[in-house]
């Protein structure tokens, strides 16, 4: 792997420690954790693979295995599990068994929530390139070599690849759409990323210097915190896109997003993320881009409502429909709501019939 001992902030051309703190978005810094530069004298690897966990030990073995299979050694890669005070399982036991001293482990003294735990992982990272890999996700062979090549482009602040959606058992369900036909700098990155969440966390690597400049994840968001971060980065740095699907994102009801489906808080936080990152967009495009995003996630809320109506979850369906209306009251959204209502009636009459 490349020796990147002198990677700094690609935007300024200075070393990370020499970048003055900036807040280009205008948002209050108090909503984000500070990511301080790594202290002088600390030996820095190229990579920090930081693995946040919370009650997901059954998946952690596969996650760690996917990283260790590509492990270039401790001089090049830090691997650390950052546990948010799990109570239903014991991630430390998995780390001890599989990591055998190679994988570091940190446990929060109390549960802090997903956003703060992510920022803790960033603060504990020492590498020049940081990969946040949730403890229920995975990477495929070649992930680290492919993404490392992207950072040979000096201006790149982050690099991401296509991702595979998998179910709770790890069975592949679909592959994210191709953003462009060839690997390279992502064209129109800010507009693309602000219009729709296109990057799942296991698929992206960010220079630590970028986090140092822009801060940690926004504490106001318990979902969509990742989307806000990727837009924040795209507003300031070029992003590299790798066409190969080299990351696996696991979908299950115990995930952070899954836990918020029934209350529709997943959509509420999505609306808040759009509100926050609207300030990052040039005035000429802010309104059309955010309207497009709201229309997209009105549809997403109604997709979820259709799924939940087949499960007989009346309150959850109503919550998602209400959130759809908060996103948009366009004719398209209203027509979709009528369709959901029809599906709901059908499912109540014939419960065995899938909704939709």
CORTAUR-V124402 format. One record per backbone hydrogen bond with DSSP energy under -0.5 kcal/mol. NH is the residue of the N-H (numbers start at 0). CO is the residue of the C=O. E is the energy in kcal/mol with one decimal. If there is no record, write none. Layout:
<<NH/CO/E> <NH/CO/E>>
This chain:
<<3/1/-0.8> <6/3/-1.1> <8/13/-1.7> <9/7/-0.7> <11/8/-0.5> <12/8/-2.3> <17/14/-1.2> <18/15/-1.4> <19/17/-0.6> <21/212/-0.7> <25/22/-1.3> <30/27/-1.4> <31/28/-2.1> <32/216/-0.6> <35/33/-0.8> <41/38/-1.7> <44/42/-0.5> <46/75/-2.9> <47/128/-2.3> <48/77/-3.6> <49/47/-0.8> <49/130/-2.3> <50/48/-0.5> <50/79/-3.1> <51/49/-0.7> <52/81/-2.1> <58/55/-1.8> <59/55/-1.1> <60/56/-0.8> <61/58/-0.6> <62/58/-1.7> <63/59/-3.0> <64/60/-2.2> <65/61/-1.9> <66/62/-1.2> <67/63/-3.1> <68/64/-1.7> <69/66/-2.0> <70/67/-1.2> <75/72/-1.5> <76/72/-2.2> <77/46/-2.6> <79/48/-2.3> <80/103/-2.5> <81/50/-2.3> <82/80/-0.6> <82/105/-3.1> <83/52/-2.8> <84/82/-1.2> <92/89/-0.6> <93/89/-1.0> <94/90/-2.4> <95/91/-2.8> <96/92/-2.2> <97/93/-2.9> <98/93/-0.6> <98/94/-2.2> <99/94/-0.7> <99/95/-0.9> <101/98/-2.5> <103/78/-2.6> <105/80/-2.6> <107/82/-3.1> <116/112/-2.3> <117/113/-2.0> <118/114/-1.9> <119/115/-2.4> <120/116/-2.0> <121/117/-2.0> <122/118/-2.6> <123/119/-2.0> <124/120/-0.8> <124/121/-0.8> <127/44/-1.3> <128/45/-2.7> <129/205/-3.0> <130/47/-3.0> <131/129/-0.5> <131/203/-0.5> <132/49/-2.6> <132/130/-0.7> <133/131/-0.5> <134/51/-2.4> <136/133/-2.4> <137/247/-2.0> <139/245/-3.1> <142/139/-1.8> <145/141/-2.4> <146/142/-2.5> <147/143/-2.0> <148/144/-1.6> <149/145/-0.8> <150/146/-0.8> <150/147/-1.1> <151/148/-1.6> <152/149/-1.5> <153/151/-0.8> <155/152/-1.4> <156/237/-2.6> <157/237/-0.9> <158/204/-2.5> <159/239/-2.5> <160/202/-1.7> <161/241/-1.2> <161/243/-0.8> <163/246/-2.7> <164/173/-2.9> <165/248/-2.6> <166/170/-2.2> <169/166/-2.1> <172/164/-3.8> <173/164/-1.2> <175/162/-2.9> <183/240/-2.2> <185/238/-3.1> <188/185/-0.9> <191/187/-2.5> <192/188/-2.8> <193/189/-2.2> <194/190/-1.6> <195/191/-1.1> <197/195/-0.8> <199/197/-0.6> <202/199/-2.4> <203/200/-1.6> <204/158/-2.8> <205/129/-2.3> <206/156/-2.3> <207/127/-2.7> <209/206/-0.9> <210/206/-1.3> <211/207/-2.4> <212/208/-1.6> <213/209/-2.7> <214/210/-2.5> <215/32/-2.9> <218/30/-3.4> <220/217/-1.7> <221/219/-0.5> <227/223/-2.1> <228/224/-1.5> <229/225/-2.5> <230/226/-2.2> <231/227/-2.3> <232/228/-2.4> <233/229/-2.5> <234/230/-1.8> <235/232/-1.9> <236/232/-2.3> <237/154/-0.6> <239/157/-2.2> <240/183/-3.0> <241/159/-2.6> <242/240/-0.5> <245/161/-1.1> <245/243/-1.1> <246/161/-0.9> <247/137/-2.8> <248/163/-3.2> <249/247/-0.6> <250/165/-3.2> <251/249/-0.5> <254/251/-1.7> <258/254/-2.3> <259/255/-0.5> <259/256/-1.3> <260/257/-1.2> <263/259/-0.9> <263/260/-0.6> <264/259/-1.0> <265/259/-1.3> <266/263/-0.6> <267/263/-1.7> <268/264/-2.7> <269/265/-1.3> <270/266/-2.3> <271/267/-1.8> <272/268/-2.4> <273/269/-2.2> <274/270/-2.3> <275/271/-2.4> <276/272/-2.8> <277/273/-1.3> <278/275/-1.1> <279/276/-1.6> <280/277/-1.1> <284/281/-1.9> <285/281/-1.5> <286/282/-0.6> <288/284/-2.3> <289/285/-2.4> <290/286/-2.4> <291/287/-2.0> <292/288/-2.2> <293/289/-2.5> <294/290/-2.4> <295/291/-2.3> <296/292/-2.2> <297/293/-1.7> <298/294/-1.7> <299/295/-1.6> <300/296/-2.2> <301/297/-1.8> <302/298/-2.1> <303/299/-2.2> <304/300/-2.1> <305/301/-2.3> <306/302/-1.9> <307/303/-2.6> <308/304/-2.2> <309/305/-1.0> <310/307/-1.1> <311/308/-1.2> <312/307/-1.7> <313/311/-1.2> <316/312/-2.3> <317/313/-2.5> <318/314/-2.4> <319/315/-2.1> <320/316/-2.3> <321/317/-2.5> <322/318/-1.9> <323/319/-2.1> <324/320/-1.9> <325/321/-1.5> <326/322/-1.7> <327/323/-2.3> <333/329/-2.5> <334/330/-2.3> <335/331/-2.0> <336/332/-2.2> <337/333/-1.9> <338/334/-1.7> <339/335/-2.3> <340/336/-2.5> <341/337/-2.0> <342/338/-2.3> <343/339/-2.7> <344/340/-2.2> <345/341/-2.2> <346/342/-2.8> <347/343/-1.9> <348/344/-1.9> <349/345/-2.8> <352/349/-2.5>>
